Amino acid sequence: MAKPYRLNRWLIHTEDSVPSTQKWVRERLTELSDRTVVLAAAQTSGRGRSGKEWQSPPGGFYASFLLKPSPPLVYAPCVSLLAAKILTDLFRQQGISASVKWPNDVIVQEKKVAGIIAEAGSYPESWFILGIGVNLTGSPLIDERKFLPAGSWEQFGPAPAAGKLLKKFVEELDFSWSNREDDPMEGIISELNSILWRKGEQITLSGVTDSFSGIITGVEKDGSLLLLTDSGERCFVSGELQTVPEERR
C-alpha cells in the first residue's frame, strides 16, 4: 500500500485493486478522517446506482470521497449533479461535447463515460461517500446494455492519467463547493441546464412502480428533474431516463 498524500484539503489513499472503493471506505469509516479519498487502479466488484455492476478494469478512474459529518441530506442529489457537471466541464475543456445525464451520468456521443453514486448514513457516525467511475482508456463490453453503451475518454480525446484527473476534479470541487453546509447547486444551475442530456426532447422516465413520458425542461435547484407531460409540468426526484423510440414520438 502506498503512503497517503495530501491534495488540497484531501488525504489521498491509492490502491492497486479493491472490491469497490465505496466498500473500502465503508469498512474504514471510524479510522478515516474527514475529506479522505481512495483512488483504485481497478475494482473487482464495482457498484453503480441502484446496485448495478460497474465493470472496473485497469485503465479507469475509480474513486470514493468521504465527508464526515455528512452535508445536509437534502443536498445528496445535488452533490452528484455537481460532480457530473465538473467532469463534463473537464471533457469540454478538451473540445469534447459531453453532457450531464440526470441524475448522475456523463454522456459523450450517446455513450456512457462516467457514473456517480452518493451514499450517506449516521452509523457509527454521520458520513457521506461520493463514488465516481470514469472510463479513461477502455470501455467494458456489457452484452445486455444496448441503451447508452459504455464509452471511454480516449475514444474522443487524450485521456488524462487517473492521478491528474483526481487533482483537477478536487480543485474544481473545492472551488465550487468549499463548505458542505452550502448548497452545491448555488451558482451552477443555469450552466448545468445548458449541458443537460436530451433537454428539450421527449424521453421516458422509469420509476420503481410506474413510468412517465415527457419533454425534459430542466433541473430544479434541489436536483429534481422537470418533465413537461400530457398533464402539465411535473417534478421528479428519482427514476431512470430512456429515450423514446421514433415510432412512439
N, C-alpha and C positions, 0 to 999 in steps of 0.2 A: 504494500500500500504506500503510495507516495505521500509525502508530508503535505498537510493542508497549507494553502497560501491565501493571502488577503487580496481581495479585489474590491476597491472602494470600501463599502461598509460590510461586504460579504466575506465569509470564510468558505473557501472552496475545497472540497474533497474530490479527488479523482480516483476512479476505479476502472480496471480493465473490463470487468464484466460483473453484472449483478442480475438477480432475477428481475427486479424492476427498481428504478430509482425511488418511486413512491414508497415501495415496501422498505427499501433501505432506510429511508428517513423515518417511516412509521416505527420501525423496530428500535430506533435510537432516540426517540423523542425526548426522553429525560436527560440524556447526556449531551445532546446537540444544543448549541446556542442559537439565539435568535439570529436571523439572516445567515443561515447556513445553506450552502448549495452542494449537491453531489452531482458530478458530471461523469457519466459512464461511457466507455467506448462501445459497449454492447449491452443488451438486455436479453435474458433468456426467456422471460415471461412478462414482457412489457404489456401495460394495460392502457387502454384508451377510455373514452367516455362510455358510460353505461356497461362497463365490464367487458368491452370488446378488446380483442387482442391487438396490440401494436407491435408488429414484427420489427425487430431492432437488431439487424446485423451490423457488424463493424462498418464504419464509414458514415455513421449518422451522428446526430446531436441528441443526446438523451440526458435530461437534467431535471432535478426537482429542487424547488426553492422553499425553504422553511421560514415561516414567520411565527414568533411566539412573543406576545399573545396574538391571536387571530385578529385581523381587521374586522370591523362590524360585518356580520354575515350577510347583510343586505348588499354588500359590495362584492360578494364572491363572483357572480356572473360578470360583473364589470371588470374585475381583475383579469379574467380570461380574455375578454374582448380587448382590453388594453394590451395584453401580451400579444394577441393576434395582430393588432394594429402595428405594434413595434416591429414584429417580424415582417409584416407586409411592407412597411416602410423600408426595411433593410433590403428586401428584394428590389423595391422600386428605385433605390439608390443606384442599383446596377442597370436600370432601364428595363427590368423585368416587370411585366404588368400583372402583379399579384393582387389578390382581393381577399377580404375577410368574409368567410362563410359563417354566418351566425349559427351556433353561439361560440364556436371555439376552433375553427379550422382556417388554414391558409390555402388558397387555391391559385394555381397558375395554369392557364390554358386547359381548364376543366380536369386538372389533376390535383390530387391532394398531396401537398408537400410538407405540411406541418399540422400537428394536432396538439391540443392543450387540455389538461384536466385539472380541476381545482377540487380540493378536499379540505374539510375542516372538522374539528372536534374539540371536546372540552376535557377529555380524559387522556392521560393523567393530569394534564394542564391544557390551557387554551392553545390551540395550534391551527395553522393553515399551511397547506402544501400546494404549490403550483407546479405541475408537471408539464414538461414541454418535450415533444419529439419532433425533430426535423430530419427529413431525408436529405442528406448532403450529396453523397457520391454514389448512391444506389437506391433503387426503389423496389421494395419487395413485391413479388407477383402473388396476388391473392385471387385465387380462381373464382371465388364466389362474389368478388367485388367487381361489379360491372359499372356501377354508377360512380363517377369521380375516382378512377383508379389511381393508385399511388404514383407519384412522380418524384423527381429529385431535383435539387438545386442545380446540379451540374448539367441537367438537360437544357437549362435556359441561360446559364451564365456561369462564370467561375465560382465554384463553391468555396466558402471560407473554411478554414480549419475550425474544428469544434471549439477550441480554446479561444480563438479570435472572435467567433460568433458570440460566445459567452461574454466576453469583455464588452462588445458593442451592445449586447442586449442589456447587461447590467447597467451600463452607463445611461442608456435611454430610459430604463425602468426607474432608476434613481432620480433622473432629471424630471420625468413625467409624474412620478408618484413618490415623493420623498417621505411623506408622512402617512402611515397606514390608516390614520383616522380621517384622512381626506378622501373625497370622492374620486376614484380612479378615472371617472368619465369627465371630470371637470376640464373644460377647455379642449376636448378632443372629439366631442360628439359630431360636430359638423364635418370634420375631416374623416372620421370613421364612416359616416354615412356616404361620403363621396367615393369610398373604396369598398362598399358593401357588395358582396357577390349577389348577382341577379336582382339588384334593386330596380324597381320599375317593371319587373317581369312576373309572370304568373308562375307560382310554384305550389307544391303540396307540402303541408306541414303535418307530419305523422306524430301522434302522441301515444300515450300508453293505451288509451281506450278509444280514441277517435282520431280522425284526420280532417284537415281543412284545406281548401284551395283558395288562393287569393294572390293579389299582387303585393310584393314587398314594397312598402313605402318608407321604411327606415327602422332605426333602432332608437328606443327611448333612452332617456338619461339613466334609468335604472337598469339598463341592459336588456330589457324586454324587446320583442320583435313586433312591429306593426304590420298587419296584413289588411289590405282592402278586400273584403269578402263580399259575397252577394248580399249579406245582411249589414254591410257597413264596415267601418274600420274596427279591427279588433286587436287586442294586445295579448301576446303570448310570452310566457316565461320559460317554457321548455318545449322540446319537440325536435324532430329530425327533418331537415329540409330535403325535398326531392324535386326534380324538375317535372313538369307536366308534359306527357307525350304530345307531339304535334297534333295528332288526330283528336285530342281531347280539349284543345285550346279554343 
